[in-house]
Amino acid sequence: MSSFNYLCLAGPTASGKTASAFAIADALAATRPVEIVSVDSALVYRGMDIGTAKPSVAERARVPHHLIDIIEPSEAYSAARFAADAQRLIGEINARGHVPLLVGGTMLYFKALFEGLDAMPAADRSVRAALSEQLEREGLHALYRELQRIDPVTAARLKPADQQRIQRALEVYRVSGQPLSSFHSEKAPVATPPLISLEPTDRAWLHQRIEARFHQMLDAGLVEEVIALEARGDLNADLPSMRCVGYRQTWEALVEGDQSELPERGIAATRQLAKRQITWLRSMPQRHIVACDAPDALSQVTALALRLVSELKLG
């Protein structure tokens, strides 16, 4: 019997996680009610509904959901905070005799829960502001060259265009005097909870779903949603909330005053996100793979979930 007391469901964006989660909840309803814990760095934000494909009010009433709409887009949420919140919720859900089902595609959050995180220096607003000014003055290439000099290990694993991570690496160095790579210690392998992984056998299938869903978001009012967020006056393009895929491209299109390329940019960014998610999943050999593009994917998911839950140590 597994020593874990929760079940995980992961997959790239548009792979059918929501439908699979409800299928699992329906299959278990008669014996062990399910409560869903969101593992999604965008769903935590209030007022960001369309571009995150947030479960509807009706869906959340059907099955209890957690870690959705818990902070404002002006606030920050971290992997460490997620791990603490998730551990607390798992205990509370188990105490009710229910099954905690962790569902999402933010793989860093899964990693933080499974393995813990290295202690990192806290964000420093003054250092971050200085880096933003340097970026405006000298350009991203200059920041990347500086990172190559002070932390070649981190620079080698980052793309020269990865502004967010380059600035964070420089911030860590300026705050602590140590390179970011020195905080990434090698960890011994750890046991992990059962994880169902939705992965397409045909990448074109996923790409078509991503394209269709982004157009649906635009039709549903994504641009208007971002206009409303911008009108609040307390948000900017550098906040984590506004760097979420879909929101970033929409914000940029509004600033540029040209939405003609928004669908293409949004779809391309979402495909890149899905590619990163699949790469991360493939690094987890303990996962149980279900082909999300199979005609019987939902029945495979529910059968697998029933078996895995029967092996869990719950309560």
C-alpha positions as CSV (number, residue, x, y, z in Angstrom):
1,M,0.0,0.0,0.0
2,S,1.2,3.5,-0.8
3,S,2.3,5.7,2.1
4,F,0.8,8.7,0.3
5,N,-2.6,10.1,1.0
6,Y,-3.4,12.0,-2.2
7,L,-3.5,11.5,-6.0
8,C,-2.1,13.7,-8.7
9,L,-3.3,14.5,-12.2
10,A,-1.0,16.4,-14.5
11,G,-0.7,17.3,-18.1
12,P,0.1,20.0,-20.6
13,T,-2.4,22.8,-21.3
14,A,-5.5,21.8,-23.3
15,S,-4.8,18.1,-22.6
16,G,-8.2,17.5,-20.9
17,K,-7.3,17.8,-17.2
18,T,-10.6,19.3,-16.1
19,A,-12.7,16.7,-17.8
20,S,-10.5,13.9,-16.4
21,A,-10.7,15.4,-12.9
22,F,-14.5,15.4,-13.0
23,A,-14.5,11.9,-14.4
24,I,-12.4,10.7,-11.4
25,A,-14.6,12.6,-9.0
26,D,-17.7,11.0,-10.5
27,A,-16.2,7.5,-10.4
28,L,-15.3,7.9,-6.7
29,A,-18.3,9.8,-5.6
30,A,-20.2,6.8,-4.1
31,T,-17.3,5.7,-1.9
32,R,-14.8,8.5,-1.3
33,P,-15.8,12.1,-2.3
34,V,-13.1,14.0,-4.1
35,E,-11.9,17.5,-3.4
36,I,-9.7,19.1,-6.1
37,V,-6.6,21.1,-5.2
38,S,-5.5,23.3,-8.1
39,V,-1.8,23.1,-9.1
40,D,-1.9,26.1,-11.4
41,S,0.0,29.3,-11.0
42,A,-2.6,31.3,-12.9
43,L,-5.8,30.1,-11.3
44,V,-4.8,31.7,-8.0
45,Y,-5.6,35.1,-9.3
46,R,-9.0,36.8,-9.0
47,G,-10.4,38.4,-12.0
48,M,-8.4,36.3,-14.4
49,D,-11.1,33.8,-15.6
50,I,-11.2,33.6,-19.4
51,G,-7.5,33.4,-20.2
52,T,-6.9,30.8,-17.5
53,A,-9.8,28.5,-18.5
54,K,-10.9,28.7,-14.9
55,P,-13.5,26.2,-13.8
56,S,-16.9,27.8,-13.7
57,V,-18.9,28.6,-10.6
58,A,-21.1,25.6,-11.4
59,E,-18.2,23.3,-11.8
60,R,-16.7,24.4,-8.5
61,A,-20.1,23.8,-6.8
62,R,-20.2,20.3,-8.3
63,V,-16.8,19.3,-6.8
64,P,-15.0,21.4,-4.1
65,H,-12.0,23.2,-5.5
66,H,-9.1,24.8,-3.6
67,L,-6.4,27.4,-4.4
68,I,-8.5,29.2,-7.0
69,D,-9.2,33.0,-6.6
70,I,-7.1,33.3,-3.5
71,I,-5.0,36.5,-4.3
72,E,-5.2,39.6,-6.4
73,P,-3.3,39.9,-9.7
74,S,-1.1,42.6,-8.0
75,E,0.2,40.0,-5.5
76,A,2.8,37.3,-5.9
77,Y,2.4,33.6,-5.2
78,S,5.3,31.2,-4.9
79,A,6.0,27.5,-5.3
80,A,7.0,27.4,-1.6
81,R,3.7,28.9,-0.6
82,F,1.9,26.5,-2.8
83,A,3.6,23.5,-1.2
84,A,2.7,24.8,2.3
85,D,-0.9,25.4,1.3
86,A,-1.2,22.1,-0.5
87,Q,0.2,20.1,2.5
88,R,-2.3,21.9,4.8
89,L,-5.2,21.2,2.4
90,I,-4.3,17.5,2.0
91,G,-4.5,17.1,5.7
92,E,-7.8,18.8,6.0
93,I,-9.3,16.9,3.1
94,N,-8.2,13.6,4.5
95,A,-9.6,14.5,7.9
96,R,-13.0,14.8,6.2
97,G,-12.6,11.3,4.8
98,H,-12.3,12.7,1.2
99,V,-9.7,12.1,-1.5
100,P,-7.4,15.0,-2.3
101,L,-6.9,15.2,-6.0
102,L,-4.2,17.6,-7.1
103,V,-4.8,18.8,-10.7
104,G,-2.7,21.1,-12.8
105,G,0.1,21.8,-15.1
106,T,2.5,24.0,-13.1
107,M,5.2,21.4,-12.8
108,L,7.4,23.5,-10.5
109,Y,4.5,23.4,-7.9
110,F,4.5,19.6,-8.1
111,K,8.2,19.5,-7.7
112,A,8.1,21.8,-4.7
113,L,5.5,19.6,-3.0
114,F,7.3,16.3,-3.9
115,E,10.9,17.3,-3.2
116,G,10.9,20.7,-1.4
117,L,12.8,23.7,-2.7
118,D,16.3,25.0,-2.0
119,A,16.4,28.0,0.3
120,M,16.5,31.1,-1.9
121,P,17.0,34.7,-1.0
122,A,13.8,36.6,-0.8
123,A,12.9,39.1,-3.5
124,D,14.3,42.6,-3.0
125,R,12.2,45.4,-4.5
126,S,15.1,47.9,-4.6
127,V,17.4,45.5,-6.4
128,R,14.6,44.5,-8.8
129,A,13.9,48.1,-9.6
130,A,17.6,48.8,-10.2
131,L,17.7,45.8,-12.6
132,S,14.7,47.1,-14.5
133,E,16.3,50.5,-14.9
134,Q,19.5,48.8,-16.1
135,L,17.4,46.7,-18.6
136,E,15.8,49.9,-20.0
137,R,19.2,51.6,-20.2
138,E,21.5,48.8,-21.5
139,G,19.2,46.2,-22.9
140,L,18.7,42.5,-22.1
141,H,21.8,41.4,-23.9
142,A,24.0,43.4,-21.4
143,L,22.2,41.7,-18.5
144,Y,22.8,38.3,-20.0
145,R,26.5,39.1,-20.5
146,E,26.7,40.1,-16.8
147,L,25.1,36.8,-15.8
148,Q,27.6,34.8,-18.0
149,R,30.4,36.5,-16.1
150,I,29.1,36.0,-12.5
151,D,27.2,32.7,-13.0
152,P,28.1,30.9,-16.2
153,V,26.3,27.7,-15.0
154,T,22.9,29.4,-14.8
155,A,23.6,31.5,-18.0
156,A,24.3,28.3,-19.9
157,R,20.9,26.8,-19.0
158,L,18.9,30.0,-19.8
159,K,18.0,31.4,-23.1
160,P,19.4,34.9,-23.8
161,A,15.8,36.1,-24.3
162,D,14.5,34.8,-20.9
163,Q,14.2,38.2,-19.3
164,Q,12.4,37.1,-16.2
165,R,14.9,34.4,-15.2
166,I,17.9,36.4,-16.1
167,Q,16.8,39.2,-13.9
168,R,16.0,36.9,-11.1
169,A,19.4,35.2,-11.3
170,L,21.1,38.6,-11.2
171,E,18.9,39.7,-8.3
172,V,19.9,36.6,-6.3
173,Y,23.5,37.4,-6.8
174,R,23.2,41.0,-5.8
175,V,21.2,40.2,-2.7
176,S,23.3,37.2,-1.5
177,G,26.7,37.6,-3.2
178,Q,26.3,34.0,-4.4
179,P,25.4,32.7,-7.9
180,L,21.9,31.2,-8.3
181,S,23.5,27.9,-9.3
182,S,25.0,27.5,-5.8
183,F,21.5,27.2,-4.4
184,H,20.6,24.3,-6.6
185,S,21.9,21.4,-4.6
186,E,21.7,17.8,-5.8
187,K,18.9,16.0,-4.0
188,A,18.7,12.3,-3.4
189,P,15.8,10.5,-5.2
190,V,12.6,10.8,-3.2
191,A,9.4,8.7,-3.2
192,T,6.6,10.5,-5.0
193,P,2.8,10.1,-4.8
194,P,0.8,8.4,-7.6
195,L,0.6,10.7,-10.6
196,I,-1.6,10.3,-13.7
197,S,0.0,12.0,-16.6
198,L,-2.0,13.1,-19.7
199,E,0.3,13.0,-22.7
200,P,-0.7,13.1,-26.4
201,T,0.7,10.5,-28.8
202,D,0.1,12.9,-31.6
203,R,1.4,16.4,-30.9
204,A,-0.7,17.8,-33.7
205,W,-3.8,16.8,-31.8
206,L,-2.7,19.0,-28.9
207,H,-1.8,21.9,-31.1
208,Q,-5.2,21.8,-32.7
209,R,-6.9,21.9,-29.3
210,I,-4.6,24.8,-28.2
211,E,-5.5,26.8,-31.3
212,A,-9.2,26.2,-30.9
213,R,-9.2,27.1,-27.2
214,F,-7.3,30.3,-27.7
215,H,-9.8,31.4,-30.3
216,Q,-12.6,30.5,-27.9
217,M,-11.0,32.6,-25.3
218,L,-10.8,35.6,-27.7
219,D,-14.5,35.1,-28.6
220,A,-15.4,34.9,-24.9
221,G,-13.8,38.3,-24.2
222,L,-10.1,37.8,-23.3
223,V,-9.2,41.2,-24.7
224,E,-11.9,42.9,-22.7
225,E,-10.8,41.0,-19.6
226,V,-7.2,42.3,-20.0
227,I,-8.5,45.8,-20.7
228,A,-10.4,45.7,-17.4
229,L,-7.3,44.4,-15.6
230,E,-5.2,47.2,-17.1
231,A,-7.8,49.8,-16.1
232,R,-7.4,48.8,-12.4
233,G,-4.2,50.9,-12.4
234,D,-2.3,48.7,-10.0
235,L,-1.0,46.2,-12.6
236,N,1.9,46.2,-15.0
237,A,3.4,43.9,-17.6
238,D,6.2,42.8,-15.3
239,L,4.0,41.3,-12.7
240,P,3.8,37.4,-12.6
241,S,0.1,37.6,-13.2
242,M,0.5,39.5,-16.4
243,R,3.3,37.3,-17.6
244,C,0.9,34.3,-17.7
245,V,0.5,32.9,-21.2
246,G,-2.3,34.7,-23.1
247,Y,-2.3,37.7,-20.8
248,R,1.2,38.7,-21.7
249,Q,0.5,38.6,-25.4
250,T,-2.8,40.4,-25.0
251,W,-1.3,43.1,-22.9
252,E,1.5,43.6,-25.5
253,A,-1.1,43.8,-28.3
254,L,-3.0,46.5,-26.4
255,V,0.1,48.5,-25.8
256,E,1.1,48.2,-29.4
257,G,-2.4,49.1,-30.5
258,D,-2.5,46.2,-33.0
259,Q,-4.3,43.0,-32.3
260,S,-3.9,41.5,-35.7
261,E,-1.1,39.2,-34.6
262,L,-2.5,38.4,-31.2
263,P,-4.0,35.0,-32.1
264,E,-0.8,33.8,-33.7
265,R,1.3,35.0,-30.8
266,G,-1.0,33.6,-28.2
267,I,-1.2,30.2,-29.8
268,A,2.6,30.0,-30.3
269,A,3.3,30.9,-26.7
270,T,0.8,28.3,-25.5
271,R,2.4,25.7,-27.7
272,Q,5.7,26.5,-26.2
273,L,4.3,26.2,-22.7
274,A,2.8,22.8,-23.5
275,K,6.2,21.7,-24.9
276,R,7.9,22.7,-21.6
277,Q,5.2,20.9,-19.6
278,I,5.6,17.7,-21.6
279,T,9.4,17.8,-21.2
280,W,9.0,18.2,-17.5
281,L,6.6,15.3,-17.3
282,R,8.9,13.0,-19.2
283,S,11.6,13.6,-16.5
284,M,9.2,11.9,-14.0
285,P,9.7,8.2,-14.6
286,Q,7.2,7.2,-11.8
287,R,4.2,8.7,-13.7
288,H,1.3,6.6,-15.0
289,I,0.8,7.7,-18.6
290,V,-2.6,8.0,-20.3
291,A,-2.8,9.0,-24.0
292,C,-5.0,12.0,-23.7
293,D,-5.8,11.8,-27.5
294,A,-7.1,8.2,-27.2
295,P,-10.8,7.8,-27.8
296,D,-11.2,6.1,-24.4
297,A,-8.9,8.4,-22.5
298,L,-11.5,9.2,-19.8
299,S,-12.3,5.6,-19.1
300,Q,-8.6,4.8,-18.9
301,V,-8.1,7.7,-16.5
302,T,-11.0,6.6,-14.2
303,A,-9.9,2.9,-14.2
304,L,-6.3,4.0,-13.3
305,A,-7.5,6.4,-10.6
306,L,-9.7,3.7,-9.0
307,R,-6.8,1.4,-8.8
308,L,-4.4,4.0,-7.5
309,V,-6.8,5.3,-4.9
310,S,-7.4,1.7,-3.6
311,E,-3.6,1.6,-2.9
312,L,-3.5,4.9,-1.1
313,K,-3.2,5.3,2.7
314,L,-6.0,7.7,3.3
315,G,-7.4,9.2,6.5
